[in-house]
Amino acid sequence: MTSTFPAREQAFEAKFAHDEEHRFLVKARRDKLFGAWAADRLHLPENEKQALAGAVLKVLDGRGHDDALIALIDKTLRDHGQIVPTNELGAALGRCFDEAEKQISGSPHFSG
């Protein structure tokens, strides 16, 4: 019985690491999709799309990440003359999350 506890603990740690990696990948993909959504909405040329993608990736993870990401996209849209309500930006971010979850969960690395 003593040997089952370390095995269970190791399995829990492996699942935790897998879940954290999954969360990170989904969030990174979501952010990238959100930047692409804004770039497509603005019909940006490729060089500006790449610049926006780089700016999105520089938004620090952690507390307030989503708000900072929405603020960055809001500013980008406003700078190009588009005013989008915050709730619409939040909804777009949510749709990007759903798509990112599908893409990451469907990848061979995370299936099964």
VOBA-569341 format. One record per residue (C-alpha): residue number from 0; residue in three letters; y negated, z negated, x. Coordinates in Angstrom, 3 decimals. Example, Ala and Ser with C-alpha at 12.3 -4.5 7.8 and 13.67 -1.06 7.14 Angstrom:
<atoms>
<atom 0 ALA <4.500 -7.800 12.300>>
<atom 1 SER <1.060 -7.140 13.670>>
</atoms>
This chain:
<atoms>
<atom 0 MET <0.000 0.000 0.000>>
<atom 1 THR <-2.329 -0.672 2.911>>
<atom 2 SER <-2.164 2.951 4.003>>
<atom 3 THR <-3.320 4.308 0.623>>
<atom 4 PHE <-6.796 2.795 0.842>>
<atom 5 PRO <-7.838 4.708 4.006>>
<atom 6 ALA <-6.406 7.923 2.522>>
<atom 7 ARG <-8.318 7.393 -0.724>>
<atom 8 GLU <-11.469 6.545 1.198>>
<atom 9 GLN <-11.092 9.681 3.319>>
<atom 10 ALA <-10.550 11.811 0.192>>
<atom 11 PHE <-13.653 10.295 -1.413>>
<atom 12 GLU <-15.719 11.009 1.711>>
<atom 13 ALA <-14.452 14.596 1.839>>
<atom 14 LYS <-15.333 15.128 -1.837>>
<atom 15 PHE <-18.764 13.606 -1.298>>
<atom 16 ALA <-19.420 15.910 1.675>>
<atom 17 HIS <-18.224 18.926 -0.314>>
<atom 18 ASP <-20.438 17.987 -3.286>>
<atom 19 GLU <-23.471 17.494 -1.041>>
<atom 20 GLU <-22.930 20.841 0.642>>
<atom 21 HIS <-22.550 22.486 -2.770>>
<atom 22 ARG <-25.745 20.828 -4.028>>
<atom 23 PHE <-27.650 21.952 -0.949>>
<atom 24 LEU <-26.433 25.544 -1.201>>
<atom 25 VAL <-27.203 25.774 -4.926>>
<atom 26 LYS <-30.682 24.362 -4.421>>
<atom 27 ALA <-31.429 26.704 -1.514>>
<atom 28 ARG <-30.183 29.699 -3.505>>
<atom 29 ARG <-32.189 28.555 -6.544>>
<atom 30 ASP <-35.360 28.334 -4.479>>
<atom 31 LYS <-34.763 31.789 -3.021>>
<atom 32 LEU <-34.154 33.239 -6.504>>
<atom 33 PHE <-37.332 31.565 -7.790>>
<atom 34 GLY <-39.363 33.132 -5.000>>
<atom 35 ALA <-37.761 36.507 -5.763>>
<atom 36 TRP <-38.584 36.045 -9.462>>
<atom 37 ALA <-42.264 35.524 -8.599>>
<atom 38 ALA <-42.301 38.424 -6.131>>
<atom 39 ASP <-40.746 40.750 -8.705>>
<atom 40 ARG <-43.201 39.589 -11.354>>
<atom 41 LEU <-46.051 40.476 -9.000>>
<atom 42 HIS <-44.464 43.736 -7.809>>
<atom 43 LEU <-45.062 42.628 -4.220>>
<atom 44 PRO <-44.371 45.003 -1.352>>
<atom 45 GLU <-41.412 44.091 0.868>>
<atom 46 ASN <-43.487 42.414 3.600>>
<atom 47 GLU <-45.164 40.115 1.052>>
<atom 48 LYS <-41.789 39.360 -0.577>>
<atom 49 GLN <-40.485 38.283 2.808>>
<atom 50 ALA <-43.571 36.137 3.427>>
<atom 51 LEU <-43.115 34.429 0.064>>
<atom 52 ALA <-39.417 33.861 0.775>>
<atom 53 GLY <-40.379 32.222 4.069>>
<atom 54 ALA <-42.960 30.017 2.348>>
<atom 55 VAL <-40.401 28.955 -0.266>>
<atom 56 LEU <-37.933 27.957 2.443>>
<atom 57 LYS <-40.604 25.836 4.147>>
<atom 58 VAL <-41.087 23.597 1.099>>
<atom 59 LEU <-39.697 20.283 2.266>>
<atom 60 ASP <-36.644 18.957 0.502>>
<atom 61 GLY <-36.707 15.505 -0.976>>
<atom 62 ARG <-38.837 13.694 -3.495>>
<atom 63 GLY <-41.261 16.038 -5.210>>
<atom 64 HIS <-39.549 19.193 -3.941>>
<atom 65 ASP <-39.414 20.905 -7.329>>
<atom 66 ASP <-43.051 20.068 -8.084>>
<atom 67 ALA <-44.123 21.393 -4.673>>
<atom 68 LEU <-42.098 24.564 -5.205>>
<atom 69 ILE <-43.607 25.133 -8.647>>
<atom 70 ALA <-47.088 24.489 -7.221>>
<atom 71 LEU <-46.491 27.062 -4.460>>
<atom 72 ILE <-45.336 29.719 -6.932>>
<atom 73 ASP <-48.164 28.834 -9.333>>
<atom 74 LYS <-50.720 29.264 -6.553>>
<atom 75 THR <-49.142 32.551 -5.478>>
<atom 76 LEU <-49.242 33.881 -9.031>>
<atom 77 ARG <-52.836 32.693 -9.539>>
<atom 78 ASP <-53.910 34.261 -6.251>>
<atom 79 HIS <-52.681 37.555 -7.701>>
<atom 80 GLY <-54.441 37.037 -11.041>>
<atom 81 GLN <-51.503 35.782 -13.089>>
<atom 82 ILE <-51.700 32.486 -14.911>>
<atom 83 VAL <-48.305 31.212 -16.003>>
<atom 84 PRO <-47.998 27.908 -17.880>>
<atom 85 THR <-46.225 25.178 -15.919>>
<atom 86 ASN <-43.538 24.855 -18.565>>
<atom 87 GLU <-42.743 28.567 -18.180>>
<atom 88 LEU <-42.490 28.120 -14.407>>
<atom 89 GLY <-40.153 25.175 -14.955>>
<atom 90 ALA <-38.030 27.247 -17.325>>
<atom 91 ALA <-37.837 30.069 -14.772>>
<atom 92 LEU <-36.789 27.558 -12.112>>
<atom 93 GLY <-34.085 26.301 -14.475>>
<atom 94 ARG <-32.796 29.832 -15.050>>
<atom 95 CYS <-32.749 30.348 -11.289>>
<atom 96 PHE <-30.714 27.147 -10.944>>
<atom 97 ASP <-28.189 28.376 -13.514>>
<atom 98 GLU <-27.862 31.705 -11.698>>
<atom 99 ALA <-27.571 29.982 -8.310>>
<atom 100 GLU <-24.854 27.692 -9.667>>
<atom 101 LYS <-22.898 30.721 -10.918>>
<atom 102 GLN <-23.307 32.544 -7.618>>
<atom 103 ILE <-22.335 29.580 -5.430>>
<atom 104 SER <-19.511 28.342 -7.659>>
<atom 105 GLY <-18.114 31.860 -7.785>>
<atom 106 SER <-18.060 32.192 -4.018>>
<atom 107 PRO <-14.635 31.883 -2.322>>
<atom 108 HIS <-15.882 28.900 -0.299>>
<atom 109 PHE <-16.311 26.763 -3.413>>
<atom 110 SER <-13.708 28.071 -5.814>>
<atom 111 GLY <-10.716 26.080 -6.914>>
</atoms>
